Amino acid sequence: MTSFEKDDEQKKTKQFTIMKDDSTDGHGGYGVGSVSLENMSPIIVDPNEEKAYVDMGAMHARSAIEKRIKFVPDRSVVPNGKLYWIAWVTVERNETGPFYYGIASSELVVEREIKRGYKILPEHVNHMDKSLKGRIVVEHMDEKSKRILGDFLQTYKPDIWENSRQEIKKAFE
């Protein structure tokens, strides 16, 4: 085996895999303790264009706004960058149907001209976790972005919004 083939094989083993089914069903085998992201959707909030939309590519940092951008944890690198948010939204189901369970938003600043962006990856991971646990973390968003997200959640699937608990609705008043 050549060194090129070894490198190629190593790359294949380092890929991130999302476990689709509940791995804690008692079998005790491969995947126990991993988290299912099946009920989570990333919503991109673009206050520049005043719109929000689902972009599943964000689950692997491959959303349209993240492509071809090198991200750094230093905001001063992108002084003329545009602000975006990724809202990690978890939907659960009860006897009345689906409802918004958890929502946590993470900031991105992108300066496409220099192909650089600002984001704090651990914050994104923590916000995904908080959303999965039913927490609501949107108080740090600017009012315009929060309004855009709230409007999107209310109109995207009105029945899901109606089934959601008051705490979710109050966060967007």
C-alpha positions in Angstrom: 0.0 0.0 0.0 1.4 3.4 -1.0 1.5 6.3 1.4 -1.2 8.0 -0.8 -3.5 5.0 -0.3 -2.8 5.1 3.5 -3.7 8.8 3.6 -6.8 8.2 1.7 -7.9 5.4 4.0 -7.2 7.5 7.1 -9.4 10.3 5.7 -12.3 7.9 5.3 -12.1 6.7 8.9 -12.2 10.3 10.3 -15.6 11.2 8.8 -18.4 12.4 11.1 -21.4 10.1 11.2 -24.8 11.1 12.5 -26.6 8.2 14.2 -30.1 8.0 12.8 -32.0 5.9 15.3 -32.0 6.0 19.1 -28.8 4.4 20.1 -29.9 4.1 23.8 -32.5 1.5 23.1 -30.8 -1.0 25.4 -28.7 -3.1 22.9 -25.4 -1.8 24.4 -23.6 -2.0 21.1 -22.0 0.4 18.7 -23.2 4.0 19.0 -24.4 3.9 22.6 -24.3 7.4 24.1 -24.2 9.1 20.7 -26.8 11.8 20.0 -29.5 11.7 17.3 -29.7 14.9 15.3 -32.7 13.6 13.3 -35.2 16.1 14.7 -32.9 19.1 14.4 -32.9 21.6 11.5 -30.6 24.6 11.0 -32.4 27.8 10.0 -30.2 30.5 8.5 -31.3 34.0 9.5 -30.1 36.7 7.1 -30.8 40.2 8.5 -29.1 41.7 5.5 -31.7 40.3 3.1 -34.4 40.1 5.8 -35.1 36.4 5.3 -34.8 33.1 7.0 -34.5 29.6 5.4 -33.7 26.0 6.2 -30.2 24.9 5.0 -29.4 21.4 6.0 -25.8 21.9 4.9 -25.2 23.8 8.1 -25.3 20.5 10.0 -21.8 19.9 8.7 -20.7 23.5 8.3 -21.6 23.4 4.6 -24.4 25.9 4.3 -24.5 28.3 1.4 -23.1 31.1 3.5 -20.3 28.9 4.9 -19.0 27.4 1.6 -15.5 28.6 0.5 -15.0 30.6 3.7 -12.2 30.0 6.2 -13.6 30.7 9.7 -11.5 32.1 12.6 -12.5 32.8 16.2 -11.3 36.5 15.9 -14.0 38.9 14.9 -11.4 41.6 14.0 -10.4 39.6 10.9 -13.8 40.5 9.3 -14.3 44.2 10.0 -16.7 44.6 7.0 -18.4 41.2 7.4 -22.1 40.6 7.1 -24.0 39.2 10.1 -25.9 35.9 9.9 -27.3 33.5 12.5 -27.8 29.8 12.5 -30.8 28.9 14.6 -30.6 25.2 15.7 -34.3 24.2 15.9 -35.4 20.9 17.4 -38.9 19.6 16.8 -40.5 16.9 19.0 -43.9 15.3 18.8 -46.6 14.8 21.4 -50.3 13.7 21.3 -51.3 16.9 19.6 -48.6 16.7 16.9 -45.2 18.2 16.3 -44.0 21.3 18.2 -40.9 23.4 18.5 -39.0 21.9 21.4 -35.6 23.8 21.5 -34.1 26.8 19.7 -30.6 28.1 20.1 -29.0 30.6 17.7 -25.3 31.0 16.9 -23.6 34.0 15.3 -21.7 34.0 12.0 -20.0 37.0 10.4 -18.9 36.5 6.8 -16.8 38.8 4.6 -17.0 37.0 1.2 -14.6 39.4 -0.5 -11.7 38.1 1.5 -13.1 34.6 2.0 -13.0 34.9 5.8 -15.6 34.5 8.5 -16.0 34.7 12.2 -17.6 32.0 14.3 -16.9 30.2 17.5 -17.3 26.5 16.8 -17.6 25.4 20.4 -20.5 27.9 20.8 -22.3 26.3 17.8 -21.9 22.8 19.3 -23.1 24.0 22.7 -26.1 25.7 21.1 -27.0 22.5 19.2 -26.8 20.6 22.5 -29.0 23.2 24.2 -31.6 23.0 21.4 -31.7 19.2 21.7 -32.3 19.5 25.4 -35.3 21.9 24.9 -33.6 25.1 25.9 -34.3 28.5 24.3 -31.2 30.6 23.6 -32.2 33.6 21.5 -31.8 36.6 23.9 -28.4 37.5 22.5 -29.8 38.0 19.0 -30.4 41.6 17.7 -34.1 42.5 17.6 -34.3 42.5 13.8 -32.8 39.0 13.5 -35.0 37.6 16.3 -38.1 39.1 14.6 -37.1 37.4 11.3 -36.6 34.1 13.0 -39.9 34.4 14.9 -41.8 35.2 11.8 -40.3 32.3 10.0 -41.2 29.8 12.8 -44.7 31.1 12.9 -45.4 30.9 9.1 -43.2 27.9 8.0 -45.6 25.4 9.6 -48.3 27.3 11.6 -49.5 24.0 13.3 -46.0 23.4 14.8 -46.0 27.0 16.2 -49.5 26.5 17.7 -48.5 23.3 19.4 -45.3 24.9 20.9 -45.2 25.8 24.6 -45.7 29.4 25.7 -42.0 29.8 26.6 -41.1 29.5 23.0 -43.7 31.9 21.8 -42.8 34.4 24.6 -39.1 34.4 23.5 -40.2 36.0 20.2 -42.7 38.6 21.4 
